[in-house]
């Protein structure tokens, strides 16, 4: 019969140690406020850009391919920016 513990974590853990939290498995880890602030600023800026380009396109009275292209590019960048939202477990910066 072996006297070794089944898991290494059990061997190295002291009774008074706090449990380690894994950020990948939904923990109390919060995203960096700077990342979140930059993301919100970018979202607001792109939202205003979409509204600006849409109003400018509709105020002309004529609809050109260039106006539609500008709105489409702005919407594309906004969609990409939304996908870059900082996650709960993001580390770094």
Gaussian input, Z-matrix of N, CA and C with variables (Angstrom, degrees):
# hf/3-21g

backbone

0 1
 N
 C     1     B1
 C     2     B2     1     A1
 N     3     B3     2     A2     1     D1
 C     4     B4     3     A3     2     D2
 C     5     B5     4     A4     3     D3
 N     6     B6     5     A5     4     D4
 C     7     B7     6     A6     5     D5
 C     8     B8     7     A7     6     D6
 N     9     B9     8     A8     7     D7
 C    10    B10     9     A9     8     D8
 C    11    B11    10    A10     9     D9
 N    12    B12    11    A11    10    D10
 C    13    B13    12    A12    11    D11
 C    14    B14    13    A13    12    D12
 N    15    B15    14    A14    13    D13
 C    16    B16    15    A15    14    D14
 C    17    B17    16    A16    15    D15
 N    18    B18    17    A17    16    D16
 C    19    B19    18    A18    17    D17
 C    20    B20    19    A19    18    D18
 N    21    B21    20    A20    19    D19
 C    22    B22    21    A21    20    D20
 C    23    B23    22    A22    21    D21
 N    24    B24    23    A23    22    D22
 C    25    B25    24    A24    23    D23
 C    26    B26    25    A25    24    D24
 N    27    B27    26    A26    25    D25
 C    28    B28    27    A27    26    D26
 C    29    B29    28    A28    27    D27
 N    30    B30    29    A29    28    D28
 C    31    B31    30    A30    29    D29
 C    32    B32    31    A31    30    D30
 N    33    B33    32    A32    31    D31
 C    34    B34    33    A33    32    D32
 C    35    B35    34    A34    33    D33
 N    36    B36    35    A35    34    D34
 C    37    B37    36    A36    35    D35
 C    38    B38    37    A37    36    D36
 N    39    B39    38    A38    37    D37
 C    40    B40    39    A39    38    D38
 C    41    B41    40    A40    39    D39
 N    42    B42    41    A41    40    D40
 C    43    B43    42    A42    41    D41
 C    44    B44    43    A43    42    D42
 N    45    B45    44    A44    43    D43
 C    46    B46    45    A45    44    D44
 C    47    B47    46    A46    45    D45
 N    48    B48    47    A47    46    D46
 C    49    B49    48    A48    47    D47
 C    50    B50    49    A49    48    D48
 N    51    B51    50    A50    49    D49
 C    52    B52    51    A51    50    D50
 C    53    B53    52    A52    51    D51
 N    54    B54    53    A53    52    D52
 C    55    B55    54    A54    53    D53
 C    56    B56    55    A55    54    D54
 N    57    B57    56    A56    55    D55
 C    58    B58    57    A57    56    D56
 C    59    B59    58    A58    57    D57
 N    60    B60    59    A59    58    D58
 C    61    B61    60    A60    59    D59
 C    62    B62    61    A61    60    D60
 N    63    B63    62    A62    61    D61
 C    64    B64    63    A63    62    D62
 C    65    B65    64    A64    63    D63
 N    66    B66    65    A65    64    D64
 C    67    B67    66    A66    65    D65
 C    68    B68    67    A67    66    D66
 N    69    B69    68    A68    67    D67
 C    70    B70    69    A69    68    D68
 C    71    B71    70    A70    69    D69
 N    72    B72    71    A71    70    D70
 C    73    B73    72    A72    71    D71
 C    74    B74    73    A73    72    D72
 N    75    B75    74    A74    73    D73
 C    76    B76    75    A75    74    D74
 C    77    B77    76    A76    75    D75
 N    78    B78    77    A77    76    D76
 C    79    B79    78    A78    77    D77
 C    80    B80    79    A79    78    D78
 N    81    B81    80    A80    79    D79
 C    82    B82    81    A81    80    D80
 C    83    B83    82    A82    81    D81
 N    84    B84    83    A83    82    D82
 C    85    B85    84    A84    83    D83
 C    86    B86    85    A85    84    D84
 N    87    B87    86    A86    85    D85
 C    88    B88    87    A87    86    D86
 C    89    B89    88    A88    87    D87
 N    90    B90    89    A89    88    D88
 C    91    B91    90    A90    89    D89
 C    92    B92    91    A91    90    D90
 N    93    B93    92    A92    91    D91
 C    94    B94    93    A93    92    D92
 C    95    B95    94    A94    93    D93
 N    96    B96    95    A95    94    D94
 C    97    B97    96    A96    95    D95
 C    98    B98    97    A97    96    D96
 N    99    B99    98    A98    97    D97
 C   100   B100    99    A99    98    D98
 C   101   B101   100   A100    99    D99
 N   102   B102   101   A101   100   D100
 C   103   B103   102   A102   101   D101
 C   104   B104   103   A103   102   D102
 N   105   B105   104   A104   103   D103
 C   106   B106   105   A105   104   D104
 C   107   B107   106   A106   105   D105
 N   108   B108   107   A107   106   D106
 C   109   B109   108   A108   107   D107
 C   110   B110   109   A109   108   D108
 N   111   B111   110   A110   109   D109
 C   112   B112   111   A111   110   D110
 C   113   B113   112   A112   111   D111
 N   114   B114   113   A113   112   D112
 C   115   B115   114   A114   113   D113
 C   116   B116   115   A115   114   D114
 N   117   B117   116   A116   115   D115
 C   118   B118   117   A117   116   D116
 C   119   B119   118   A118   117   D117
 N   120   B120   119   A119   118   D118
 C   121   B121   120   A120   119   D119
 C   122   B122   121   A121   120   D120
 N   123   B123   122   A122   121   D121
 C   124   B124   123   A123   122   D122
 C   125   B125   124   A124   123   D123
 N   126   B126   125   A125   124   D124
 C   127   B127   126   A126   125   D125
 C   128   B128   127   A127   126   D126
 N   129   B129   128   A128   127   D127
 C   130   B130   129   A129   128   D128
 C   131   B131   130   A130   129   D129
 N   132   B132   131   A131   130   D130
 C   133   B133   132   A132   131   D131
 C   134   B134   133   A133   132   D132
 N   135   B135   134   A134   133   D133
 C   136   B136   135   A135   134   D134
 C   137   B137   136   A136   135   D135
 N   138   B138   137   A137   136   D136
 C   139   B139   138   A138   137   D137
 C   140   B140   139   A139   138   D138
 N   141   B141   140   A140   139   D139
 C   142   B142   141   A141   140   D140
 C   143   B143   142   A142   141   D141
 N   144   B144   143   A143   142   D142
 C   145   B145   144   A144   143   D143
 C   146   B146   145   A145   144   D144
 N   147   B147   146   A146   145   D145
 C   148   B148   147   A147   146   D146
 C   149   B149   148   A148   147   D147
 N   150   B150   149   A149   148   D148
 C   151   B151   150   A150   149   D149
 C   152   B152   151   A151   150   D150
 N   153   B153   152   A152   151   D151
 C   154   B154   153   A153   152   D152
 C   155   B155   154   A154   153   D153
 N   156   B156   155   A155   154   D154
 C   157   B157   156   A156   155   D155
 C   158   B158   157   A157   156   D156
 N   159   B159   158   A158   157   D157
 C   160   B160   159   A159   158   D158
 C   161   B161   160   A160   159   D159
 N   162   B162   161   A161   160   D160
 C   163   B163   162   A162   161   D161
 C   164   B164   163   A163   162   D162
 N   165   B165   164   A164   163   D163
 C   166   B166   165   A165   164   D164
 C   167   B167   166   A166   165   D165
 N   168   B168   167   A167   166   D166
 C   169   B169   168   A168   167   D167
 C   170   B170   169   A169   168   D168
 N   171   B171   170   A170   169   D169
 C   172   B172   171   A171   170   D170
 C   173   B173   172   A172   171   D171
 N   174   B174   173   A173   172   D172
 C   175   B175   174   A174   173   D173
 C   176   B176   175   A175   174   D174
 N   177   B177   176   A176   175   D175
 C   178   B178   177   A177   176   D176
 C   179   B179   178   A178   177   D177
 N   180   B180   179   A179   178   D178
 C   181   B181   180   A180   179   D179
 C   182   B182   181   A181   180   D180
 N   183   B183   182   A182   181   D181
 C   184   B184   183   A183   182   D182
 C   185   B185   184   A184   183   D183
 N   186   B186   185   A185   184   D184
 C   187   B187   186   A186   185   D185
 C   188   B188   187   A187   186   D186
 N   189   B189   188   A188   187   D187
 C   190   B190   189   A189   188   D188
 C   191   B191   190   A190   189   D189
 N   192   B192   191   A191   190   D190
 C   193   B193   192   A192   191   D191
 C   194   B194   193   A193   192   D192
 N   195   B195   194   A194   193   D193
 C   196   B196   195   A195   194   D194
 C   197   B197   196   A196   195   D195
 N   198   B198   197   A197   196   D196
 C   199   B199   198   A198   197   D197
 C   200   B200   199   A199   198   D198
 N   201   B201   200   A200   199   D199
 C   202   B202   201   A201   200   D200
 C   203   B203   202   A202   201   D201
 N   204   B204   203   A203   202   D202
 C   205   B205   204   A204   203   D203
 C   206   B206   205   A205   204   D204
 N   207   B207   206   A206   205   D205
 C   208   B208   207   A207   206   D206
 C   209   B209   208   A208   207   D207
 N   210   B210   209   A209   208   D208
 C   211   B211   210   A210   209   D209
 C   212   B212   211   A211   210   D210
 N   213   B213   212   A212   211   D211
 C   214   B214   213   A213   212   D212
 C   215   B215   214   A214   213   D213
 N   216   B216   215   A215   214   D214
 C   217   B217   216   A216   215   D215
 C   218   B218   217   A217   216   D216
 N   219   B219   218   A218   217   D217
 C   220   B220   219   A219   218   D218
 C   221   B221   220   A220   219   D219
 N   222   B222   221   A221   220   D220
 C   223   B223   222   A222   221   D221
 C   224   B224   223   A223   222   D222
 N   225   B225   224   A224   223   D223
 C   226   B226   225   A225   224   D224
 C   227   B227   226   A226   225   D225
 N   228   B228   227   A227   226   D226
 C   229   B229   228   A228   227   D227
 C   230   B230   229   A229   228   D228
 N   231   B231   230   A230   229   D229
 C   232   B232   231   A231   230   D230
 C   233   B233   232   A232   231   D231
 N   234   B234   233   A233   232   D232
 C   235   B235   234   A234   233   D233
 C   236   B236   235   A235   234   D234
 N   237   B237   236   A236   235   D235
 C   238   B238   237   A237   236   D236
 C   239   B239   238   A238   237   D237
 N   240   B240   239   A239   238   D238
 C   241   B241   240   A240   239   D239
 C   242   B242   241   A241   240   D240
 N   243   B243   242   A242   241   D241
 C   244   B244   243   A243   242   D242
 C   245   B245   244   A244   243   D243
 N   246   B246   245   A245   244   D244
 C   247   B247   246   A246   245   D245
 C   248   B248   247   A247   246   D246
 N   249   B249   248   A248   247   D247
 C   250   B250   249   A249   248   D248
 C   251   B251   250   A250   249   D249
 N   252   B252   251   A251   250   D250
 C   253   B253   252   A252   251   D251
 C   254   B254   253   A253   252   D252
 N   255   B255   254   A254   253   D253
 C   256   B256   255   A255   254   D254
 C   257   B257   256   A256   255   D255
 N   258   B258   257   A257   256   D256
 C   259   B259   258   A258   257   D257
 C   260   B260   259   A259   258   D258
 N   261   B261   260   A260   259   D259
 C   262   B262   261   A261   260   D260
 C   263   B263   262   A262   261   D261
 N   264   B264   263   A263   262   D262
 C   265   B265   264   A264   263   D263
 C   266   B266   265   A265   264   D264
 N   267   B267   266   A266   265   D265
 C   268   B268   267   A267   266   D266
 C   269   B269   268   A268   267   D267
 N   270   B270   269   A269   268   D268
 C   271   B271   270   A270   269   D269
 C   272   B272   271   A271   270   D270
 N   273   B273   272   A272   271   D271
 C   274   B274   273   A273   272   D272
 C   275   B275   274   A274   273   D273
 N   276   B276   275   A275   274   D274
 C   277   B277   276   A276   275   D275
 C   278   B278   277   A277   276   D276

   B1=1.4339
   B2=1.5261
   B3=1.3155
   B4=1.4552
   B5=1.5271
   B6=1.3350
   B7=1.4620
   B8=1.5219
   B9=1.3400
   B10=1.4625
   B11=1.5207
   B12=1.3442
   B13=1.4662
   B14=1.5202
   B15=1.3246
   B16=1.4546
   B17=1.5191
   B18=1.3169
   B19=1.4611
   B20=1.5183
   B21=1.3201
   B22=1.4580
   B23=1.5187
   B24=1.3456
   B25=1.4534
   B26=1.5276
   B27=1.3190
   B28=1.4503
   B29=1.5166
   B30=1.3199
   B31=1.4592
   B32=1.5234
   B33=1.3484
   B34=1.4618
   B35=1.5229
   B36=1.3094
   B37=1.4692
   B38=1.5238
   B39=1.3131
   B40=1.4564
   B41=1.5293
   B42=1.3153
   B43=1.4689
   B44=1.5258
   B45=1.3414
   B46=1.4646
   B47=1.5231
   B48=1.3216
   B49=1.4698
   B50=1.5259
   B51=1.3407
   B52=1.4590
   B53=1.5239
   B54=1.3193
   B55=1.4585
   B56=1.5248
   B57=1.3244
   B58=1.4585
   B59=1.5251
   B60=1.3169
   B61=1.4510
   B62=1.5102
   B63=1.3141
   B64=1.4574
   B65=1.5304
   B66=1.3571
   B67=1.4677
   B68=1.5255
   B69=1.3321
   B70=1.4590
   B71=1.5247
   B72=1.3129
   B73=1.4527
   B74=1.5228
   B75=1.2895
   B76=1.4556
   B77=1.5142
   B78=1.2899
   B79=1.4511
   B80=1.5199
   B81=1.2921
   B82=1.4556
   B83=1.5176
   B84=1.3217
   B85=1.4607
   B86=1.5218
   B87=1.3348
   B88=1.4589
   B89=1.5184
   B90=1.3492
   B91=1.4586
   B92=1.5299
   B93=1.2988
   B94=1.4513
   B95=1.5328
   B96=1.3435
   B97=1.4715
   B98=1.5282
   B99=1.3230
   B100=1.4703
   B101=1.5242
   B102=1.3308
   B103=1.4625
   B104=1.5211
   B105=1.3201
   B106=1.4554
   B107=1.5269
   B108=1.3366
   B109=1.4542
   B110=1.5194
   B111=1.3355
   B112=1.4700
   B113=1.5177
   B114=1.3437
   B115=1.4548
   B116=1.5309
   B117=1.3312
   B118=1.4684
   B119=1.5283
   B120=1.3246
   B121=1.4629
   B122=1.5298
   B123=1.3263
   B124=1.4649
   B125=1.5133
   B126=1.3358
   B127=1.4674
   B128=1.5242
   B129=1.3327
   B130=1.4594
   B131=1.5277
   B132=1.3111
   B133=1.4688
   B134=1.5203
   B135=1.3242
   B136=1.4655
   B137=1.5227
   B138=1.3302
   B139=1.4643
   B140=1.5171
   B141=1.3279
   B142=1.4704
   B143=1.5265
   B144=1.3289
   B145=1.4720
   B146=1.5213
   B147=1.3289
   B148=1.4640
   B149=1.5307
   B150=1.3168
   B151=1.4673
   B152=1.5259
   B153=1.3258
   B154=1.4668
   B155=1.5193
   B156=1.3285
   B157=1.4700
   B158=1.5228
   B159=1.3388
   B160=1.4636
   B161=1.5215
   B162=1.3292
   B163=1.4676
   B164=1.5223
   B165=1.3274
   B166=1.4688
   B167=1.5282
   B168=1.3220
   B169=1.4619
   B170=1.5250
   B171=1.3184
   B172=1.4643
   B173=1.5258
   B174=1.3313
   B175=1.4718
   B176=1.5219
   B177=1.3224
   B178=1.4674
   B179=1.5252
   B180=1.2958
   B181=1.4570
   B182=1.5132
   B183=1.3054
   B184=1.4674
   B185=1.5300
   B186=1.3070
   B187=1.4571
   B188=1.5211
   B189=1.3222
   B190=1.4616
   B191=1.5269
   B192=1.3117
   B193=1.4694
   B194=1.5216
   B195=1.3239
   B196=1.4663
   B197=1.5321
   B198=1.3300
   B199=1.4673
   B200=1.5251
   B201=1.3199
   B202=1.4662
   B203=1.5240
   B204=1.3164
   B205=1.4701
   B206=1.5279
   B207=1.3331
   B208=1.4650
   B209=1.5265
   B210=1.3167
   B211=1.4693
   B212=1.5304
   B213=1.3291
   B214=1.4694
   B215=1.5303
   B216=1.3193
   B217=1.4666
   B218=1.5267
   B219=1.3198
   B220=1.4644
   B221=1.5278
   B222=1.3211
   B223=1.4626
   B224=1.5267
   B225=1.3302
   B226=1.4694
   B227=1.5216
   B228=1.3298
   B229=1.4664
   B230=1.5336
   B231=1.3224
   B232=1.4609
   B233=1.5347
   B234=1.3099
   B235=1.4677
   B236=1.5159
   B237=1.3211
   B238=1.4702
   B239=1.5263
   B240=1.3106
   B241=1.4718
   B242=1.5300
   B243=1.3323
   B244=1.4640
   B245=1.5300
   B246=1.3168
   B247=1.4679
   B248=1.5272
   B249=1.3312
   B250=1.4637
   B251=1.5268
   B252=1.3208
   B253=1.4707
   B254=1.5272
   B255=1.3484
   B256=1.4712
   B257=1.5230
   B258=1.3297
   B259=1.4659
   B260=1.5251
   B261=1.3223
   B262=1.4618
   B263=1.5221
   B264=1.3142
   B265=1.4551
   B266=1.5172
   B267=1.3265
   B268=1.4633
   B269=1.5194
   B270=1.2721
   B271=1.4530
   B272=1.5144
   B273=1.2792
   B274=1.4490
   B275=1.5068
   B276=1.3055
   B277=1.4710
   B278=1.4798
   A1=109.55
   A2=116.37
   A3=121.47
   A4=110.56
   A5=115.76
   A6=120.38
   A7=112.11
   A8=116.77
   A9=120.36
   A10=110.19
   A11=116.81
   A12=118.63
   A13=110.81
   A14=115.90
   A15=120.80
   A16=112.30
   A17=117.95
   A18=121.51
   A19=109.59
   A20=115.79
   A21=120.11
   A22=112.39
   A23=116.22
   A24=119.79
   A25=110.96
   A26=116.20
   A27=119.78
   A28=111.12
   A29=116.98
   A30=120.56
   A31=111.08
   A32=117.37
   A33=121.07
   A34=113.50
   A35=117.64
   A36=120.35
   A37=110.07
   A38=113.71
   A39=118.28
   A40=108.03
   A41=118.38
   A42=120.03
   A43=113.40
   A44=118.55
   A45=121.71
   A46=113.34
   A47=118.26
   A48=121.35
   A49=110.25
   A50=115.39
   A51=119.48
   A52=108.88
   A53=118.22
   A54=120.27
   A55=111.28
   A56=115.19
   A57=121.41
   A58=108.12
   A59=116.49
   A60=121.22
   A61=108.07
   A62=116.51
   A63=122.35
   A64=108.97
   A65=118.64
   A66=120.54
   A67=113.15
   A68=118.31
   A69=120.69
   A70=111.84
   A71=118.71
   A72=121.37
   A73=112.79
   A74=118.40
   A75=122.01
   A76=112.33
   A77=116.00
   A78=120.24
   A79=109.78
   A80=114.41
   A81=120.22
   A82=111.81
   A83=117.45
   A84=122.70
   A85=109.14
   A86=117.23
   A87=121.85
   A88=109.64
   A89=117.19
   A90=119.32
   A91=110.58
   A92=115.04
   A93=121.79
   A94=109.07
   A95=118.58
   A96=120.43
   A97=112.74
   A98=117.87
   A99=119.96
   A100=110.27
   A101=117.07
   A102=120.40
   A103=110.66
   A104=115.87
   A105=120.31
   A106=110.78
   A107=117.36
   A108=121.25
   A109=112.48
   A110=115.78
   A111=119.85
   A112=110.10
   A113=116.31
   A114=119.35
   A115=111.23
   A116=117.42
   A117=120.20
   A118=111.14
   A119=117.94
   A120=120.97
   A121=110.57
   A122=116.37
   A123=120.11
   A124=112.38
   A125=116.66
   A126=120.37
   A127=110.87
   A128=116.34
   A129=119.72
   A130=111.25
   A131=116.57
   A132=120.87
   A133=111.19
   A134=116.98
   A135=119.26
   A136=111.84
   A137=117.25
   A138=119.70
   A139=111.44
   A140=116.44
   A141=120.58
   A142=110.22
   A143=117.40
   A144=121.11
   A145=112.14
   A146=116.39
   A147=119.91
   A148=110.33
   A149=116.64
   A150=120.18
   A151=110.42
   A152=117.22
   A153=121.66
   A154=111.53
   A155=116.75
   A156=120.39
   A157=111.11
   A158=117.51
   A159=120.42
   A160=110.96
   A161=116.93
   A162=120.73
   A163=110.34
   A164=117.29
   A165=120.07
   A166=110.84
   A167=117.10
   A168=120.70
   A169=111.21
   A170=117.00
   A171=120.20
   A172=113.41
   A173=118.19
   A174=120.91
   A175=113.07
   A176=117.85
   A177=120.60
   A178=112.43
   A179=116.36
   A180=119.48
   A181=111.34
   A182=117.00
   A183=121.30
   A184=108.04
   A185=115.34
   A186=120.62
   A187=108.53
   A188=116.75
   A189=120.17
   A190=109.73
   A191=115.48
   A192=120.46
   A193=110.43
   A194=117.34
   A195=120.78
   A196=111.43
   A197=116.95
   A198=120.74
   A199=110.89
   A200=116.04
   A201=120.54
   A202=110.26
   A203=117.70
   A204=122.14
   A205=110.47
   A206=117.70
   A207=120.50
   A208=111.76
   A209=116.66
   A210=120.05
   A211=109.98
   A212=116.88
   A213=120.49
   A214=111.51
   A215=117.32
   A216=120.49
   A217=110.67
   A218=116.99
   A219=120.47
   A220=110.97
   A221=117.65
   A222=121.20
   A223=110.63
   A224=117.54
   A225=121.35
   A226=110.60
   A227=117.58
   A228=120.32
   A229=111.47
   A230=116.90
   A231=120.28
   A232=110.26
   A233=117.11
   A234=120.79
   A235=112.12
   A236=116.92
   A237=120.90
   A238=110.61
   A239=116.98
   A240=121.09
   A241=110.85
   A242=116.70
   A243=120.58
   A244=110.08
   A245=117.67
   A246=121.35
   A247=112.36
   A248=117.94
   A249=121.78
   A250=112.71
   A251=117.62
   A252=121.13
   A253=109.60
   A254=117.02
   A255=119.48
   A256=110.27
   A257=115.29
   A258=119.95
   A259=110.56
   A260=115.40
   A261=120.86
   A262=112.12
   A263=118.37
   A264=121.44
   A265=114.29
   A266=118.56
   A267=119.52
   A268=110.55
   A269=114.57
   A270=119.94
   A271=110.61
   A272=118.09
   A273=120.99
   A274=113.09
   A275=115.90
   A276=126.12
   A277=115.36
   D1=134.49
   D2=-175.66
   D3=-90.97
   D4=144.21
   D5=177.66
   D6=-98.60
   D7=2.85
   D8=179.83
   D9=-75.67
   D10=142.42
   D11=177.29
   D12=-69.00
   D13=156.89
   D14=-178.09
   D15=-70.44
   D16=-31.66
   D17=-177.48
   D18=-125.80
   D19=142.98
   D20=178.52
   D21=-64.56
   D22=-33.73
   D23=-179.44
   D24=-61.67
   D25=-35.41
   D26=179.41
   D27=-68.78
   D28=-33.25
   D29=-178.61
   D30=-72.25
   D31=-37.06
   D32=-175.69
   D33=-90.26
   D34=-13.72
   D35=-175.81
   D36=-80.33
   D37=134.60
   D38=174.79
   D39=-94.07
   D40=157.56
   D41=-177.27
   D42=-63.42
   D43=-25.60
   D44=-176.99
   D45=-95.32
   D46=-1.28
   D47=-176.32
   D48=-74.49
   D49=142.42
   D50=177.01
   D51=-79.67
   D52=151.76
   D53=-177.58
   D54=-69.77
   D55=143.44
   D56=176.57
   D57=-77.65
   D58=139.24
   D59=-179.11
   D60=-110.72
   D61=129.88
   D62=-179.48
   D63=-91.70
   D64=116.29
   D65=-178.06
   D66=-63.79
   D67=-25.24
   D68=-177.23
   D69=-75.33
   D70=-17.16
   D71=-176.43
   D72=-108.22
   D73=36.04
   D74=176.75
   D75=67.63
   D76=83.26
   D77=-177.23
   D78=-115.77
   D79=-166.79
   D80=177.07
   D81=-86.93
   D82=6.98
   D83=-179.19
   D84=-66.73
   D85=130.96
   D86=-178.90
   D87=-108.36
   D88=150.47
   D89=177.07
   D90=-68.41
   D91=154.92
   D92=179.33
   D93=-61.38
   D94=130.20
   D95=-179.42
   D96=-60.49
   D97=-31.68
   D98=179.30
   D99=-66.17
   D100=-42.86
   D101=178.13
   D102=-62.29
   D103=-44.40
   D104=-178.45
   D105=-65.73
   D106=-39.42
   D107=178.67
   D108=-65.10
   D109=-42.30
   D110=178.02
   D111=-64.44
   D112=-39.75
   D113=179.71
   D114=-64.68
   D115=-43.32
   D116=178.76
   D117=-65.23
   D118=-38.97
   D119=177.89
   D120=-63.31
   D121=-44.18
   D122=178.13
   D123=-64.27
   D124=-39.18
   D125=178.92
   D126=-64.00
   D127=-44.07
   D128=178.94
   D129=-64.68
   D130=-41.89
   D131=-179.81
   D132=-63.29
   D133=-45.45
   D134=179.59
   D135=-69.07
   D136=-32.91
   D137=175.79
   D138=-63.38
   D139=-44.74
   D140=176.74
   D141=-64.24
   D142=-37.33
   D143=178.43
   D144=-62.88
   D145=-40.89
   D146=178.27
   D147=-64.40
   D148=-44.53
   D149=179.19
   D150=-63.41
   D151=-43.19
   D152=-179.76
   D153=-61.31
   D154=-48.62
   D155=-178.97
   D156=-66.06
   D157=-37.10
   D158=179.90
   D159=-66.46
   D160=-44.87
   D161=178.89
   D162=-64.94
   D163=-42.65
   D164=179.33
   D165=-63.14
   D166=-36.27
   D167=179.11
   D168=-68.36
   D169=-40.77
   D170=-176.89
   D171=-79.49
   D172=-22.77
   D173=-177.30
   D174=-77.82
   D175=-19.31
   D176=-179.18
   D177=-66.47
   D178=-33.49
   D179=-174.74
   D180=93.07
   D181=-21.91
   D182=176.11
   D183=-119.62
   D184=149.15
   D185=-178.85
   D186=-113.03
   D187=110.55
   D188=-179.80
   D189=-104.16
   D190=161.87
   D191=-179.72
   D192=-65.13
   D193=-30.67
   D194=-179.96
   D195=-67.41
   D196=-40.06
   D197=177.39
   D198=-64.40
   D199=-44.18
   D200=178.76
   D201=-63.74
   D202=-39.18
   D203=178.71
   D204=-63.52
   D205=-42.27
   D206=178.69
   D207=-61.70
   D208=-44.22
   D209=178.97
   D210=-65.58
   D211=-41.98
   D212=-179.20
   D213=-63.57
   D214=-40.98
   D215=178.82
   D216=-65.94
   D217=-41.19
   D218=178.82
   D219=-64.17
   D220=-41.98
   D221=177.85
   D222=-65.61
   D223=-38.24
   D224=177.42
   D225=-61.94
   D226=-47.50
   D227=178.88
   D228=-63.16
   D229=-37.21
   D230=178.30
   D231=-64.48
   D232=-42.97
   D233=177.68
   D234=-61.85
   D235=-42.37
   D236=177.01
   D237=-64.50
   D238=-40.23
   D239=-179.56
   D240=-64.38
   D241=-38.52
   D242=178.22
   D243=-62.30
   D244=-37.10
   D245=178.91
   D246=-69.21
   D247=-17.60
   D248=-179.74
   D249=-90.96
   D250=12.52
   D251=-178.76
   D252=-57.41
   D253=132.49
   D254=179.15
   D255=-62.47
   D256=134.72
   D257=-179.06
   D258=-88.45
   D259=169.90
   D260=179.70
   D261=-60.85
   D262=-37.02
   D263=-174.76
   D264=-98.03
   D265=15.16
   D266=-177.18
   D267=-73.20
   D268=136.36
   D269=178.63
   D270=-111.48
   D271=-160.47
   D272=177.27
   D273=82.19
   D274=-155.66
   D275=-176.22
   D276=-10.68

